[in-house]
Amino acid sequence: MGDVISTHLDESRRHFISEKTGKVLGEFCQFYEEQYGVALFNSVRYEIEGNGGPQSQLLHRKIPLEDRVIISGNLFQYVEENKKWRNRFCVVPHNYGLVLYENKLAYDRGIQPRIVLNSAGYKILTSLDQYLELVNSSLPGTTPKSGNAPILKCPTQFPLILWHPYARHYYFCVMTGKEQDKWRAVFQDCVRHCNNGIPEDSKVEAPAFTDAVRMYRQSKEQYGTWDMLCGNEVQVLSNLVMEELVPELKNMIGPKLKGKAQERQRLWIQISDAVYRIVYDQVKARYETVVTKCELERPRKESTIRTDMDQIITSKEHLANKIRASVLPKAEICVRNHVQPYIPSILEALMTPTSQGFAEVRDVFSKEVTEMNRNVVNEGGMEKLGEYMEKLSQLAFHPVKMQCCYEKMDQLKLEGLQQRFDVSSASVFKQRAQILMRQQMDDAVYTFGTLLHQELGKMLGKDELCKSIQRILERVLKKYDYDSSTVRKKFFREALLQITIPFLLKKLAPTCKGELPKFQELIFEDFASFILLENTYEEVVLHSVMKDIMQAVKEAAVQRKHNLYRDSMVMHNSDPNLHLLGEDAPINWGEEYGSQVDSDPSAEKRRRAKQVVSVIQDDEGALPYEVGEEALMHQASQEESGSEELEACPAVAAPGSSDGVQEIRGMLVKEFHVETPVPVGEEAKEPLTNGTVVQQSSGSEEQGVEEAAQKAEEGPDPLEHSAQCNIGLQHPVTPGVEDQEAKVAAPASPAKSPPVAAGLLLAEPGAEVNHHKPNDKETGEEVSTQACVEKGEPAQPVPETSMGTAENSEGLQTQF
């Protein structure tokens, strides 16, 4: 396939791509250097003048997911190069990257992952129809005729597809609808987190970058929101280049693609991905250069700002007054006629789903604490407290439990306003509100834990502990209500500005922008790096509509709409000692109050990172994924051999139909049927259905199944059984909601022990395992040749394709 891509991306087209990318980056870097000086001035001025908003009542922790894994489990992945479905062990670490290993054994042994994916810009699709609709629209004239085989065949009814407008697509599937829902929630959380890739704590680089992107797009007459402003800076710039490059490449390459419609679609996806990688590499090098240049000039500029702050402010105010006198009358007329009548309807459309989502966050938090309180009282008091608090402390990062809160934002509809105000979609506002929900949940949980930890120093009994938990809960809920109101009002104001300001700038551009050059002489040359005409003009336009927006939000609060507090209700230092508690070292509930203590200091190194979500498993008793892979591969081979017959006979059941799933399940039952004897005096433990059959070698899956069956007949190994029990003690499952999510069928027993999480099985006893921890800013995919070492095969050199990206036998590409 590399030869085909090389044919369409020959030397002349590569040169065209490089020139186009360089041109876009050259214009952007000029905007970035200008905006860097403005952002630096604003940052220093804010530092000197302060002028902050209301003080938060809840505490905020800086590293909530340290040494955590969101989830791990098995998935089937479709490998395009050999057109087969392969089992993959997927791990989602604290940085929300999707990390795919060959299998669980590779993960346990610390082997490099096959793929590390930053999911920024991707969409999660759960049906082939959704995917085919997007693929058919990506390249004009490639819609397959009715009756033709689609671009992808899924052997189950539960696909999970990661679609990107420019980069490579990823295809997964699972065996049940419940697994699909959970993995979908996990993938959406990954996308939501990675889309928010520009660090908000950067007071200079982040605003300089976002303003430079906005200024560049406005120079191309592109106003309004932009869906592809997602990911880190290099990803956003790559999207900016691809937005201009792809239409031209479609006209150049599209007519020359040969084959059936499905084959042309597949080729275009691969060509687009190859172009995206070329652009990404060029963008990364150029962006790092301009950032380094600005950083080297920062000390000199900052010294000038601090020395001449008063003069710069005076000069800027003088310029703003001149522009205001010229622009404000026109801007006020435009606001009155085209914006003001729509502000209440926009605000109402934003307030309803957002407030419902924050209310759901409050309810989930209250229910979880109440459930914990009941369980602690009924199951042993302080001994169980550490176990439950360990789970509660990660509630905000549990994608499944938070899904009911996030789903409220799906109600956000701006259909009647999108065309008028040039809003491409509401996804920008949905994701922003969802991120704020997660932050507020984590702040509430962290504040509750801090206050409870302080209270536990009084050596409370069971009854006193129950009353203290309830009292602290009510105290935290009051703080949450205040902070939630503050956060939502700020979100509404920012969203209204984000919707209306681009519309006003576009509307006023023909009559106002032509008058701006005459004001350039009012800016002193020494201050030209910190005062820009375009920025000052936009501030004047912003102030023209800001009064109406502030008034609309204020009226909503006065009317007590959606539980918003009035601006006059300010809680100043209501709990002055609380923020001092937040500066203490993080609380390790599992070690401080848990029932298990590590006696061996080296055990900390061998301990697997704790998971936020219990491993996903099938309640219907489906067999392990290692066995399922055999059936899927067998099914895929049958599909390939009989593809012509399928096309000629539309009456044959499709692979994704219910009949196809039943056929696969039937083959699974024939392949593997094991009954595990239960030792006398021990509790029976049914094997988990997702990833528990770990291959001891990298041989064929058939050999692994036979060994598992033989081991099951001989009975459980004592060391393995002991290791599983130890893990079960370290990671107990909270009764209640967690049990409803992941139930394991087991015979009744007088003493209940927590189920073993399949994703937490230990490697070889006594062996230290150093897992690969992906970098927080890894943005692409990685391929390891260490898998060959595990198989006892000599490592083959990775051929270098004409695209400059390495591929192995499955075509998995290296990091870009």
Secondary structure, 3 states (H helix, E strand, C coil): CHHHHHHHCCHHHHHHHHHHHHHHHHHHHHHHHHHHHHHHHHHHHHHHHCCCCCCCCCCCCCCCCCCEEEEEEEEEEEECCCCEEEEEEEEEECCCCEEEECCHHHHHCCCCCCEEECCCCCEEECCHHHHHHHHHHHCCCCCCCCCCCCCCCCCCCCEEEEECCCCCCEEEECCCHHHHHHHHHHHHHHHHHHHCCCCCCCCCHHHHHHHHHHHHHHHCCCCCCCCCCCCCHHHHHHHHHHHHHHHHHHHHHHHHCCCCHHHHHHHHHHHHHHHHHHHHHHHHHHHHHHHHHHHHHHHHHHHHHHHCHHHHHHHHHHHHHHHHHHHHHHHHHHHHHHHHHHHHHHHHHHHHHHHHHHHHHHHHHHHHHHHHHHHHHHCCCHHHHHHHHHHHCCHHHCHHHHHHHHHHHHHCCCHHHHHHHCCCCCHHHHHHHHHHHHHHHHHHHHHHHHHHHHHHHHCCCHHHHHHHHHHHHHHHHHHHHHHHHHHHHHHHHHHHHHHHHHHHHHHHHHHHHHHHHHHHHHCCHHHCCCCCHHHHHHHHHHHHHHHHHHHHHHHHHHCCHHHCCCCCCCCCCCCCCHHHHCCCCCCCHHHHCCCCCCCCCCHHHHCCCEECCCCCCCCCCCCCHHHHHHHHHHHHHHHHHCHHHHHHCCCCCCCCCHHHHHHHHHHHHHHCCCCCCCCCCCCCCCCCCCCCCCCCCCCCHHHHHHHHHHHHHHCCCHHHHHHHHHHHHHCCCCCCHHHHHCCCCCCCCCCCCCCCCHHHCCCCCCCCCCCCCCCCCCCCCCCCCHHHHHCCCCCCCCCECCCCCEECCCCCECCC
